[in-house]
Amino acid sequence: MLSKISKEALLGPLSRNNPVLVQILGICSCLAVTAKLEPAIVMGISVTAITAFSNLIISLIRNTIPNNIRIIVQLVVVAALVIIVDQILKAYNYEMSKALSVFIGLIITNCILMGRLEAFALSNKPWPSFLDGVGNGLGYAIILIVVAFFRELLGSGTLFGWHVIPQSFYDMGYSNNGLMILPPMALVTVGCIIWWHRSRNKDLQEP
Amino acid sequence: MEDLNLFIKSIFIDNMIFAYFLGMCSFLAVSKNVKTAFGLGIAVTFMLVVTLPINYLLDNYLLQPGAMKWLGEEFASVDLSFLALIMFIAVIASITQLVEMAVEKFSPSLYASLGIFLPLIAVNCAILGCALFMQQRDFGSAWTATVYGAGSGIGWTLAIVGLAAIREKLAYSNIPKPLRGVGITFILTGLMGIAFMSFLGIKL
């Protein structure tokens, strides 16, 4: 069903070519929304939808965009998609939209989008571009979810707001690590994930 | 006095990098040596000082609900706030383009040293982020917005120069192989963030 190039475009970004761990794109929002699992998942889905459709649209019109104004064209396409997502969230899940505050808006300047548009969508056919967008969005979402999982579990002892650490642990003297909720620990968590990822994939290590 | 407080607060307590993670991508990519880091910091500060008041005026006289009252009563019910994102990014992108052309014409030497970073700034989230925070906080005047922009920009510069200085020294240390490069930079930034958290308790 999928040709080789489409398969690579879809599956590559999940691990070998992960946007966060390997290409170091889209860090800003990745760190700020990961104190809890739920906003992280919503953010991951939003970014996946936006990367997929902006890649598709840019790839469809790639031959008609003049080269020297392409950045502005890309920004307008992305901004329009982000506004749609923002309005949908406000309409159907106002609480979540409040919790994510400015970070939905900041998807516009998420480097994953610009990076993929420049590197892939401008020189490829619509279908592989769409798959590339989905792949990169999912690769980003996976990292968000992993980071949020550890931060919520260690920071507040909950997952999706449910208490998972039994009361007997607290009685024995275990307590939540409040530091995990704070922003700096998100960076350290991602640093550790990169460490693990690169020790598995030796060819990605820097000299 | 109020403005001075806001200025200091936006440099240290609400630092763009350590409190909100904005502008992270260029922060990690361009912090290999102090000189270029400083150049990028100056460019970001400049863009914030220029774009924030413009975005403030746009927001207050065009986009907010009821903001178009000055055009006459029939416009009082117009609410264009859903256009804010696209307006802000358009202002930022076009000013970046303008600044780039102006710098190229009047100071070729500065252009040569900043050249690569200027276009990058259009997609630096610190700048759009500042505009969105400004919108959320409802500042009293365009001047306050400018002060906020200057403070955030200087805070950003401080952070990137600090990290670049540490990374220059880091070249001499023996780091585990998989952690080299990006990994250790993340952890370093986290540690710097913890250091900056000590400002949190200060009430201004």
Interface residues (C-beta under 8 A of the other chain):
Chain A: I24 L25 G26 I27 C28 S29 L31 A32 I71 I72 L75 V76 A79 A80 V82 I83 D86 Q87 S101 V102 G105 L106 I108 T109 N110 C111 M114 L179 L182 P183 P184 M185 A186 L187 V188 V190 G191 C192 I194 W195 W196 H197 R198 S199 Q205 E206 P207
Chain B: F18 A19 Y20 F21 L22 G23 M24 C25 L28 A29 F82 L83 L85 I86 I89 A90 A93 P119 A122 V123 N124 C125 I127 L128 G129 L132 F133 Q136 P176 K177 P178 L179 R180 G181 V182 G183 I184 T185 F186 I187 T189 G190 L191 M192 G193 I194 M197
